[in-house]
Amino acid sequence: MKNLLAILISLLIVANLGEAQIQPPVKIMPLGNSITYLDWQGGYRRLLKDSLVLGGFSTDFVGSNNYGQANWANPDYEHEGYGSATIMRAAGTSYPHIETATGRMTTYQPEIVIVELGTNDLYSGGRTPAMFRDDMRKLLDTIWSVNPSIKIVLNTIPPPDTIGHANFVPLWFNVIATNALFPALVSEKVAEGKTIVLADVYASFMPPESVKAYILDGVHPSYDGWNGHPVGGYRRMAKAIYPSVKSLIDGLLILPFAPILLSPLNGSTSHDTVLSLNWSPSNNASKYRLQISIDSGFISIVHDDTTITGTTKQISSLSNDSTYYWRVKAGNSVGWGEWSEIWSFTCVDPVSVRLFDNLPWQSILYDNYPNPFNPVTNFQFTIGNFQLTILKVFDLLGREVATLVNEVKQPGFYKVYWNASQLPSGLYYYRLTAGEYSLTKKLILLK
């Protein structure tokens, strides 16, 4: 009946979408030990997914089970039987080491990871709350090392069950002390630009009736759950986690904003044919699309890349004496957002460009243009014979600040670009020497 209801709700959701784009399911990977991997009638994963379906969300719980339990037959609730205990137990136990999270994130590519901790994670290995917090930081960083865009729900540790632990009271206080460190850890990662929220599972077991309700409901499937009965503790867990997962899915279902272009600056010139394009990160973005064209209408596109995951791209297929137009848009599982503004840049030979072969009668140095300039100007000159040609720039004290040309030139007309972005404003001199010809002129850098 429950599955039939879920199907009917899904059909209604699709019908209401009309011609709207149907989005792919959001990939969710729960990480945890036995408190997570069991999949009985009342398992928190099953209850959580049912709640998400009733809320109109399409999800795909991904991962694999390390335990090989028979109750793993239903792929709809497949997830990772793996958790923070991996960094607390020795090799050869049922928990893999934390480093394996890298491969698992790469294999399943989850968009949301739910880190559900149990008391087994805490008491194994004699970890103190501070040590446990540091281990958790390591696990989070390992997940984000694969994909910084992964969104994480970090759950507090529920209270220990009264039957399974002889040291029930000291363990309970240890749980409280450990959970108290989690808000600061979450704030630390948020400050680093990561998306992580804290779900207070512990608090869901602390109603006014407190211990009484907790003991009656139970918390661990090793008692009520292994007998095939719904576990009240799992209902509490799913209810506590649902709002955090919902908020992250809501964020994923929003198209990213248009990125802001950073460099090269719009309209800038004198760029090499190998350069890096940079833009700002966009909210909820997991990928970017970059287009480069030789026209502002993007009819003649020379570069189109939809596989970029960062906010910079080095381009090496450009040509001298060419102006290019570029734009970027961000995407996620929902689709692609709007294009950014269109910016342009011009590539030229940074040393010199020979324009034509008509032989001039003499060597001439023309005034630079523009002058004053900021920060790029160009020098034009003609060469009358095959001869060593030197063009240098000096500061007001006569110190050489740039050598733009120093080679034998054949007769012709030349234009040389100079970018003085690394120099302060002021008066400078430039001198052309070609055989017996030598002439010095002034130029002003005004920033």
N, C-alpha and C positions, 0 to 999 in steps of 0.2 A: 504493500500500500504506500509506504514511504517513497519507494523508487518511482511508482506510478505518479505520485503527487509531484515529485521533482521533474519528471518528464513533462507533465501538463504545464507546470510553471515555465519551463524552458520554452515550450511551444508558444505560450502566451507572450513571453518576452520577445521571441523572434517575430511573432505576428505584429507586435507593437512597433517593431523597428521599421516596418515597411520597406522602403528602398534604402534605408540607412546601411552603412557598411557594418557587417557583422565582424566583430573583433575576435582574434584568436584567444583561446583561454590563457589566463595568466598562470605561469609556471610557479608553483609553490613547493619548496622543499623543507619539510620539518626535520630538524636535527635533534636527536635525543637518545637516551638509553631506553631501558625497558618501559619507562613511562610514556615513551613516544611510539615505539615500534609495534606494540601489541594492537591488534585490530579486531577487538571483540565488538559485540553489539553496542556497547557504550563507550568505545574508544574515543578519545578526544578528537582525533583526526576525522573520524567518521562524522561526529557531531558537528565539528567545525565546517566540514565541507557541505554537509546538509544545510547548515545555516547560511552559508554563502550562496548556495543554489536558491534557497528561499529568498535571499536578498537580491536575486537577479544577476549574480556574478557567475561568469564562466571561468572555472579554474581547472588546473591540471596538477595534481600532486605528484611530483616526480622524485625519483631516487631508487634505492635498492635496499634490501634487508640483509644485514650481515648474519642473521641468526638462522635463516632458512626455516622459519616456522611455517607450519601447515596453514595457519590463518592468513597467509600472505597471498592467497589465491585471487583476491579481488584487486585488479590493477588500478581501479579508480582511486584506491586509497594508498597506492604505492608511495613510499617515502624512504628516507634514509634512516636506518636503525643505527644511528651514529651520533655522538654528541661530545660535550665538553669533557667527558670522562676519558676521552682518547689521550688527553695530555696528563692524565693522572695515574693511568694503569700501565703496567709493564708490557713490553712486546710479547706477543704470543697469547694474550688474553682475547676475550671476545670483542674488544674495542680496538679498532685500528688507530694508528697514531694520527695526530692532528695534521701532519704534512699531507696525508692522503686527501684532505679536503680540497687541495688544489686540483687534483685530477677529477674529483667528483663534481666540483663546480664547472669544470671545463666540459665534462661529459653531459651533464643534465641541463646546464645553462639556466638555472632558476632566476626568476626576476625578484622573488621574495623568499627569504630564508627565515624560518621560525626556529629559534634556538630555545628549546624547552629543556630545562634542567631539573634533575631529580636529586633526592638526598644521596643516592648512590654516588653521584658525581662529587658530592661534597665530602663524604666521610672516607672515600677511597684514597689511600696514600697519605692520610694524615694532613691534608691541606688546611692551612689557616684561611680565614676569610680573605686576607690581603693576597695570599698566594693564589687562591682561587680566582680573585679578581684579575690578577696578572695573567693567569692562564686563559681566562675568558678574553682578555684583550688580544692575546696571541691568536686565538681562534678567529675573532672578528677580523683581524688584520690579514689572516690567511685567506679568508673568504674574499675580502676586497682586493687582495693581490691579483686575483683572477679577473675580477670585473668590479671596478669601483662604483658602478651604477647599481649593484645589487642592494635591495632594500631589506633591512633586517628587523625582525621583531624579537627582542630579547625579553624573555620571561623571567620573573623572579621565581625562586625555588619554593615549591609548596611545602607545607609542614610535613614532618616525617610521620609515617603511619605508626600507630601505637603498638601494633603487633610485631612488626618486623625488626624493631631495633631495641635491644636491651638498654642502650644508653639513650633512651627516648628524650629525656629532659635536656641533657647537655647538647644533644644534636639539634633540638629545636632552637635553643639559644644561638647555636652556631649558624643555623639557617637565617635567623633574624639579623645577626651581625653581618653575614655575607650579603644579604639583600640590601642592606643599608648602603653598601658601596656601589650598587648598580647605577643609581641616578647620576652620580658624578662621572662614571664611565661613559654613560650614554651622552652626557653633555660634552665630554671630551671629544667623542667621535663626531658629534654634530658640528663642533667648532672646526673640525678638520674637513668639513664639507661632505660628510657621509650622511646617508639617510638611515636612521635607526630610531626606533621607538621602544619604549619600555611598557610591557604588559604586566600588571601586578597580579599574577596568578596567586601568590601567597594571600593577598587581601581577599580573594574570592572565597577562601576557606575561613575567613574571620568575620562571620556575621555576628549579631548580638548574642546568639546562643553559642557561638564560639566552639569550644571543645566538644560539647555534646553533639552538635550537628556534624562536626568533623569526624568524630568517632563513629557515628551512625552511618554516615555516607561512605566513609573510607576514602582513600586517596590512590591506592596502588592496585593494579589489576591482579597482583599475585594472591589476592584473597577473593573478594567478590567477583572480580573480572575473570579469573581463571576457571570459575565455575559456570561461566557463560551468562552471568547476570549483569545488567547495566550497572555501572559504577557511578554513584552520585558525584564523586570527586572529578570524574571526567567531564560531567556536565558543567561543573563549575569552571574547569579549565577552559573548555570551549567558549563558554560565555565570556570569560575574562579576555581571551585572545581575540575574539571576533572583532571588536571595535578597532583594534590596532591594524589587523589585516585589512579590514574594510577601508580604513583611511589610506593605506598604502596602495591598494587597488584603485581607489578613486583617483589617486595621483597618477597612476600609470595610465588611466583611461582619459587623461587630459593630453591633448597634443602639445608638444613643446613650443615655446615662444620662438620667434625668429632670432637667431644669433646676432650679436653685434660685431661687425667687422673691426679688426684692430690694426692690422698691418699686412702689406704695405699701405701707406696712407693713400686716400683717394686722390687721384690725379698726379701722384708722385712719378718722377722720371729717374733716369740714370740707374735703373736696376739691372743687375746681372741676369743672365738667362737661367740661372739656378737660384731660386729664392724660396723662402718659406712664407706661406700664407697663414695668418693667425686670426682667430675669432674667439669671442667669449663663450663659455659653456651656457647651455640652455637648460631650463628646468625640465626634469623628467626625460631628458634625452639619453638614448642609448647608442645613437649613431648619428652621423652627419653626412650630408650630400654636398659636394663641391662641384660647381660648374665654372669653367673658364671659356670665354668666347672672344673672337676678334671683332664682334659687333655687340652693341648694347642691347639688341633685341634677342640675343642668344640663338641666332639662326645658324651661325657657323661656330659650333662648339668644338673646341680642341681638347677639352679635358672634362670628363664626367665621372666622378667617383662616388659610389654609394656605400662604400665599405669602411669609411673612416669612423673610428671610435673615440678619437681625441679631438683637440681643438687646434691642431696645427697640421699642415701638410706641406712637404717640400716638393717643389715642382722643378723638373729638369729638362722639359721638352719645349722650352720657349725659344723664340728667335729674336735677334737684335733688330733694332729699328721697328719695333712692333708695339702697338698699344693693345692691352688685353683688358677685358671686363670680367669680373668674378662676383659670385654670390654663393651663399651657403644657406641650407635649411637643416633643421634638426628633426629627428624621427624617434619613435619608440614603437612598442607593440601595437599601438593604436593606428599609427600611420605617420605621415610626414606633415610637419607644420608649415608655416608660411616662409617664403624666401626672405632673406635679409635684404638690406639695401644693395644696390649695384655699385661697386667701386671699380676704378680703373687704375692701371699702372702702365708704365712704358719701359721696355727693356732696350738698352743701348750698350754698345761696347764701352766699358768704363775707361778705356785708354784712348782710343781715337777711332774715327770712322772716316774712311776715304770715300768721298762723294762722287767724284768724276775725274776723268783723265785729261781734260783740256789743260795744256801746259801753260801756266802763268809765266809772265815775263820776269817776275821778281818775287822774292820772299816778302810776305806782309803779315803782320800781326794786327788783327782787328780788336775792337773793344769787346770785352766779354758781355754776355747778355744772359739774364738781366743783371743790372748793377745799379743800386744795391741788390743783394740776393739773399735767399734763405730757403734751404741750405744748399741748393743746387744751382750752378751756373754753367755756361758753356763758353769755350774759347774757340775762335775760328782763325785759321791762318792758311796761307798758301806757301808752297815750297817751289822754288824755281829750278833746282838741280838735285841730283842724287847726292845727299849729304847728311851728315849726322845732325839730327834735330833734337833739341832739348827744350822742354817746357817745364818750368818750375814755379812754385809759389813760395813766397817768403812773408814772414810777419813784419811788423813795424821795426823790429830790432835787427832785421836782416837774417833771421834764422830760417833755414829751409823747413817748410812744413809739408810740402808735397812735391813729388816728381811725377808729372803726368805723362811725359814723353821722354824717352832717351834711347833712340835707335835711328838707324839710317832710313830716311823717307825718300820715296821717289816723287817726282814732280806731281803736284795735285793740290786739291783743296781739302782741308781737314777740319773736322769739328771734334772737340774733346769736352766731355762732361766731367764736372768735378763736384763731389758731394762733401761739403764742409761741416756736416752735422756734428763732428767730434771737436770742432774748434769753437772758441768763444767769439762773440761779436767783436768787430774792429776793422781797422784798415790793413789791407794786405797788398802785396805787389806780385805780379806775375811777369816772367821774363821768357821770351823766346829767343833761342840761339840756333841759327842754321848757317853753318859755314862762317862767313865773315859778317853775316847779318845778326844783329842783336838789338832787341827793343824791350823796354820795361814799361808796364802800365799799372795803374792802381785799380783796386776793386774793394768793395765794402761789404762785409758780412754783417747783416742786420737781423738779429733774431728777436 
